[in-house]
Amino acid sequence: MKKSVHSDLKNDKFLLSSAMADILRRDEDYVFVKNAGFVYLSASDAFARMAGLGSAAEVPGKTDYDLFPKDIADKYRADDKLLLETGKSFEGIIERLPEKDGQER
């Protein structure tokens, strides 16, 4: 029984990892994953380009402060803290996204 549960968990992790990899490959979506320390673990190429990077491979290990102007990073950090404290997701929120020239859209 224990081996079966372990095998099932390993399979679930693989499926989750595969699903996440598929989502991150979608070129048009701004998708990212952060840890509880507010550090990016992975992201889609579209997100990386929007943040001024060449590819998603450059995202891991960065924080909002590495990628965005301080005022925007402060807003994202406050949102992340609220999410972690309340456990409630944000719906219907339109985030400000800076362009490479610093203008927002």
Secondary structure as GFF3:
##gff-version 3
##sequence-region A 1 105
A	DSSP	alpha_helix	2	25	.	.	.	ID=ss1
A	DSSP	beta_strand	32	34	.	.	.	ID=ss2
A	DSSP	beta_strand	40	43	.	.	.	ID=ss3
A	DSSP	alpha_helix	45	50	.	.	.	ID=ss4
A	DSSP	three_ten_helix	56	58	.	.	.	ID=ss5
A	DSSP	alpha_helix	64	67	.	.	.	ID=ss6
A	DSSP	alpha_helix	70	86	.	.	.	ID=ss7
###
